[in-house]
Amino acid sequence: EYIPGKNLAKRLGEMFPLAKERLQRMVAEMIVALEYLHSQCILYRDIKAENVLVDPEGHVKFIDFGLSVWDCDNRMNNLAGTL
């Protein structure tokens, strides 16, 4: 899917100062997306501003699922990323 827009890291500079309502909506969309992924047994392990696209209407989408894992049994025992 092609998504016109920029990642969250670039958009934050353009949207500064960020309205409270806009920030709340973006965070709520990210939480709903993570809840859906978890309901499908997908653990998204690379959350950062560069991996969140913001479309022209201000909606967010996660990208780069390279570190994601399928884990319905809650047996994931490896770490990824920086601690």
HELIX and SHEET records of a PDB file:
HELIX    1   1 LEU A    8  MET A   15  1                                   8    
HELIX    2   2 LYS A   20  SER A   39  1                                  20    
HELIX    3   3 ALA A   49  ASN A   51  5                                   3    
SHEET    1   A 3 LYS A   6  ASN A   7  0                                        
SHEET    2   A 3 VAL A  52  VAL A  54 -1                                        
SHEET    3   A 3 VAL A  60  PHE A  62 -1                                        
SHEET    1   B 2 ILE A  42  LEU A  43  0                                        
SHEET    2   B 2 VAL A  69  TRP A  70 -1                                        
END                                                                             
